[in-house]
Amino acid sequence: MSDSAGIPCLWMRGGTSKAAVFLATDLPSDETARNDLLLRLMGSPDLRQIDGIGGGDPLCSKVAILAPPTRDDADVDYLFLQVFVDQPRVTAAQPCGNILAAVGPAAIERGLVAAQDGQTVLRIHMRNTGEVAQATVQTPGGQVSYCGSARIDGVPRTHAPVQLLFDKIAGAVCGTMLPTGQPSDRIAGIACTLIDHGMPVVLLRAADLGVSGQERPDTLEAMDGLGARVEALRLQAGPLMGLGDVKDQSIPKIALLAAPTHGGTIATRFFIPHRVHMSIGVLAAVSVAAGCVIPGTVAHALAERPEGNCFQIEHPAGKIEIVLEHDGPKIRAAGFLRTARKLMDGLVFPAPVRPDTE
């Protein structure tokens, strides 16, 4: 495989993130060689990612690898990879719900799934966790359409909706929704909820860290000592969640919670883990919503729970709506609506392999 010939790539927005989407057959089968190639494609490690297609932000330094399904109850396999911006690291330790929204359209674009007239429903095997998600993609006339009236906070303009539904994501990474078996624990004297309903997240009261939970992301990042304190809590939470030493992992995430102020269910500020998210990860929002219905959690005490199943999770860019089909604390299924758009389709060229002489 020659890097100089270029590699077929779809550059896609999914939800409030962007990713380079590849077919598995277009990348090295060896994991070490593949990861080295992706680092060179994205321009990592470099805070600007100036010599690659990454955007200098974790939300724009993501990769989706698609392949034919390896199980009978799926139509396509999807492996999500987070390419670190400032470190020479690529990890498959977590899924990504935002980029999941781009998988259905991309699978159809690349001929892995045949489009139906009107809507195409496909089953996506999330290889990071082994779960299967159902996606509904708009395909009028048998072609993917990105035009529509669906709007999500954090993305300008309206686009075609992509509906996503899960029925078995509790404990997707940790093996159980509450890894410690408790709705609330204490780490360094601070009450927290360790939860995994799609994404491992540590739920904390923002007030316990001396903030309101309504600050702008850049304000939180500029606060002396806050990032270090959050990271110390995260490192202690990792082993408690069965994740081991998480110093070099991007999970668990940290969610600072507060009472809602804009008519939603709960307010969030989300560390991913060392930057503050401009909105919130979708699967993390599902974990937060799950925490809202479980008595005894940090989230439950702060939440304004809806009468129905639609939970509005507030974040710096607005709100995200999470649908929980539940009977009290028993959750049967979870879903959400995202949008996606094809940004570029062509060949991408990685930086050459050469000694660093700078």
C-alpha positions in Angstrom: 0.0 0.0 0.0 1.6 3.3 -1.1 0.9 6.4 0.9 1.9 8.6 -2.1 -1.0 7.3 -4.2 -3.5 8.8 -1.8 -6.1 7.0 0.3 -9.9 7.2 -0.5 -11.6 9.2 2.3 -14.9 10.7 3.1 -14.7 13.7 5.4 -18.0 13.8 7.3 -19.7 15.8 9.9 -21.6 13.7 12.3 -23.6 15.6 15.0 -21.2 18.1 16.4 -18.0 16.3 15.4 -16.1 15.6 12.2 -14.3 12.5 11.1 -12.3 11.0 8.3 -14.3 7.9 7.2 -12.4 5.0 5.5 -13.1 1.5 4.3 -11.1 -1.0 6.2 -9.7 -2.4 3.0 -8.1 1.0 2.2 -6.0 1.0 5.5 -3.3 -1.3 6.7 -4.6 -4.4 8.5 -1.8 -4.2 11.0 -2.9 -2.0 13.9 0.5 -0.3 14.6 0.9 0.5 10.9 -2.7 1.8 10.7 -2.4 4.0 13.7 0.9 5.5 12.4 -0.8 6.3 9.1 -3.7 7.9 10.9 -1.4 10.1 13.0 0.3 11.3 9.8 -3.0 11.9 8.1 -4.4 14.0 11.0 -1.1 15.8 11.6 -0.6 14.6 15.2 1.0 15.2 17.5 0.7 19.0 17.0 -1.7 21.4 18.7 -2.6 22.9 15.4 -2.4 19.6 13.4 -1.1 22.0 10.7 0.4 19.2 8.5 -2.8 17.1 8.4 -6.5 17.3 8.1 -7.3 17.4 11.8 -8.8 20.6 13.2 -6.6 21.1 16.3 -9.5 19.9 18.5 -10.5 16.4 19.7 -13.9 16.9 18.1 -12.3 17.2 14.7 -9.6 14.6 15.1 -11.7 11.4 14.7 -11.8 8.4 12.4 -14.5 5.9 11.4 -13.5 2.7 9.7 -16.3 0.8 7.9 -16.4 -2.8 6.8 -19.0 -5.5 5.8 -20.8 -6.9 8.8 -19.1 -9.6 10.9 -22.4 -10.6 12.6 -25.8 -11.7 11.3 -27.8 -9.0 13.1 -25.9 -6.1 11.5 -25.5 -4.5 8.0 -22.2 -2.8 8.5 -19.3 -2.8 11.0 -18.1 0.5 12.5 -14.9 1.0 14.4 -14.4 4.5 16.0 -10.9 5.8 16.6 -10.0 8.9 18.5 -6.7 10.4 17.2 -5.1 12.5 20.0 -4.2 16.0 18.9 -1.1 16.6 21.1 0.1 13.0 21.6 1.1 10.3 19.2 -1.8 8.1 20.3 -4.8 6.5 18.6 -7.4 4.8 20.8 -10.5 2.6 20.2 -11.3 2.6 23.9 -14.6 4.4 23.5 -17.5 4.7 21.0 -18.7 8.0 19.5 -22.4 8.7 19.1 -21.9 11.9 17.0 -19.8 10.1 14.4 -22.3 7.2 14.6 -24.8 9.5 12.9 -22.4 9.7 9.9 -22.0 6.0 9.6 -25.3 5.2 7.9 -24.9 7.8 5.2 -21.3 6.9 4.6 -22.1 3.1 4.4 -24.6 3.9 1.7 -22.3 6.3 -0.1 -19.6 3.6 -0.2 -21.9 0.9 -1.4 -21.8 -1.2 1.8 -25.5 -0.9 2.2 -28.2 -0.6 -0.5 -30.4 2.4 -0.3 -34.2 2.1 -0.3 -36.6 4.7 -1.7 -37.6 7.1 1.0 -35.8 5.9 4.1 -33.1 3.3 4.7 -33.0 1.5 8.0 -29.7 -0.1 8.8 -28.1 -1.9 11.7 -24.6 -0.8 12.7 -22.3 -3.1 14.7 -20.3 -0.8 17.0 -17.1 -2.7 17.2 -15.8 -0.6 20.1 -18.5 -2.0 22.4 -20.1 -4.9 20.5 -23.5 -3.2 20.5 -25.8 -2.8 17.5 -27.5 0.5 16.8 -30.4 1.1 14.4 -30.0 4.1 12.1 -32.7 5.6 9.9 -31.3 7.6 7.0 -33.2 9.8 4.5 -32.8 8.3 1.0 -35.4 9.7 -1.4 -35.1 8.1 -4.8 -32.6 5.7 -3.4 -29.9 8.4 -2.8 -28.6 9.8 0.5 -30.1 13.3 1.2 -28.4 15.7 3.5 -31.1 18.4 3.1 -33.9 18.7 5.6 -35.5 20.6 8.4 -33.9 18.9 11.4 -31.9 21.3 13.6 -29.4 20.3 16.4 -27.8 22.8 18.7 -24.1 23.3 18.0 -24.5 23.0 14.2 -25.7 25.9 12.0 -28.5 25.5 9.6 -30.9 22.6 9.1 -30.2 19.2 7.6 -31.8 15.8 7.1 -32.4 13.9 10.3 -30.6 10.7 11.3 -32.5 8.7 13.9 -30.5 6.4 16.1 -31.9 3.8 18.6 -30.3 1.4 21.0 -31.8 -1.2 23.2 -28.7 -2.7 24.9 -26.1 -0.1 25.7 -26.1 -0.3 29.5 -22.6 -1.1 30.6 -21.4 -0.8 27.0 -17.8 -0.3 28.1 -17.7 -1.2 31.8 -19.9 -4.2 31.6 -22.6 -2.8 33.9 -24.4 0.6 34.1 -23.2 1.3 37.7 -19.8 -0.3 37.8 -19.4 0.1 41.6 -23.0 -1.2 42.2 -23.8 2.1 43.9 -25.7 5.1 42.6 -23.3 7.4 44.5 -19.7 7.1 45.6 -17.2 9.5 47.1 -13.8 10.3 45.6 -11.5 12.6 47.5 -14.5 13.6 49.6 -16.6 14.6 46.6 -19.9 12.9 45.8 -19.9 11.3 42.4 -21.9 8.8 40.2 -19.9 6.4 38.1 -22.1 5.4 35.2 -21.9 3.8 31.8 -25.1 3.8 29.7 -23.3 4.1 26.4 -20.2 6.0 27.6 -18.3 5.8 30.9 -18.9 9.1 32.7 -18.2 10.5 36.1 -21.1 12.7 37.2 -20.2 15.5 39.6 -22.0 18.5 41.0 -20.4 21.6 39.5 -20.8 23.4 42.8 -18.6 20.8 44.6 -15.7 22.0 42.4 -16.5 25.7 43.0 -18.1 26.5 39.7 -21.7 27.1 38.7 -21.9 24.7 35.7 -23.0 27.6 33.5 -19.5 28.8 32.5 -18.2 29.0 28.9 -15.8 26.1 28.0 -12.9 28.5 27.6 -13.6 30.0 31.0 -13.4 26.6 32.7 -10.2 25.7 30.8 -8.6 28.9 32.0 -9.4 28.4 35.7 -6.2 27.7 37.7 -6.2 24.2 39.2 -9.6 23.1 37.9 -8.3 20.9 35.1 -5.8 19.3 37.4 -8.4 18.6 40.0 -10.8 17.1 37.5 -8.1 14.9 36.1 -7.1 13.7 39.6 -10.7 12.6 40.2 -10.9 10.9 36.8 -7.7 8.9 37.5 -9.2 7.6 40.8 -12.5 6.8 39.1 -10.9 4.7 36.4 -10.0 1.7 38.5 -13.4 1.9 40.4 -15.1 1.6 37.0 -13.1 -1.4 36.0 -11.1 0.6 33.5 -7.7 0.3 35.2 -5.1 3.0 34.8 -6.7 5.6 32.6 -3.9 8.1 32.5 -3.4 7.4 28.8 -7.1 6.8 28.0 -9.8 9.2 26.9 -12.4 7.5 29.2 -14.0 8.0 31.6 -15.3 11.4 30.7 -16.2 14.0 33.4 -19.6 15.8 33.5 -20.1 18.7 35.8 -23.8 19.0 36.5 -26.1 21.8 37.7 -29.8 22.5 37.8 -31.2 23.5 34.4 -31.6 27.2 33.6 -33.1 27.0 30.1 -36.1 24.8 30.4 -34.1 21.5 30.1 -33.7 18.5 32.3 -30.2 19.2 33.6 -27.2 21.4 32.8 -23.8 20.0 31.8 -20.2 21.0 31.3 -18.3 18.1 29.8 -14.5 17.3 30.0 -13.3 15.0 27.2 -11.2 14.5 29.2 -8.7 17.4 29.2 -10.6 19.9 27.0 -14.1 21.2 27.7 -16.6 20.1 25.1 -18.3 22.9 23.2 -21.5 20.9 23.5 -21.6 17.3 24.8 -21.0 13.9 23.4 -24.2 12.1 22.4 -23.5 8.8 24.2 -22.3 10.8 27.2 -25.6 12.6 27.1 -27.4 9.3 27.2 -25.4 8.3 30.3 -26.3 11.7 31.9 -30.0 11.1 31.1 -29.9 7.6 32.6 -28.4 9.1 35.8 -31.4 11.5 35.9 -33.9 8.6 36.4 -31.9 6.6 39.0 -32.6 7.6 42.6 -29.5 8.4 44.6 -27.3 9.6 41.8 -25.8 13.1 41.6 -27.9 13.8 38.5 -31.2 12.6 40.1 -31.0 15.3 42.8 -30.4 18.1 40.3 -32.7 17.1 37.4 -36.1 18.5 36.4 -37.4 15.2 35.0 -39.9 15.4 32.2 -43.3 13.8 32.4 -42.6 11.8 29.2 -39.5 10.2 27.7 -37.7 13.2 26.2 -34.8 14.5 28.2 -33.3 17.8 27.3 -29.7 17.9 28.3 -28.4 21.4 28.4 -24.8 22.1 27.2 -22.8 25.3 26.2 -24.3 25.4 22.7 -27.9 24.7 23.6 -29.6 21.4 24.3 -29.6 17.8 23.0 -32.8 15.7 23.2 -32.3 12.1 24.5 -35.2 9.7 24.4 -35.3 7.2 27.2 -37.9 4.4 27.2 -38.1 3.7 30.9 -40.2 2.6 33.8 -38.7 4.6 36.6 -35.1 3.6 37.0 -35.5 0.6 34.6 -34.4 1.7 31.1 -35.6 -0.4 28.1 -34.1 1.6 25.2 -32.5 4.9 24.4 -32.4 7.0 21.2 -31.6 10.4 19.8 -31.8 12.4 16.6 -28.6 13.8 15.0 -27.8 15.2 11.6 -24.8 14.4 9.3 -23.3 15.9 6.2 -20.8 14.8 3.6 -18.1 17.5 3.5 -15.5 16.0 1.1 -15.0 12.9 -0.9 -11.6 12.2 -2.5 -8.0 11.2 -1.7 -6.1 12.1 1.4 -2.3 12.2 1.6 -0.4 11.5 4.8 2.8 13.2 5.8 5.8 11.1 4.7 7.6 8.8 7.0 10.9 10.4 7.9 13.0 11.2 10.9 12.0 14.3 12.8 14.8 16.8 12.1 13.1 19.9 13.5 
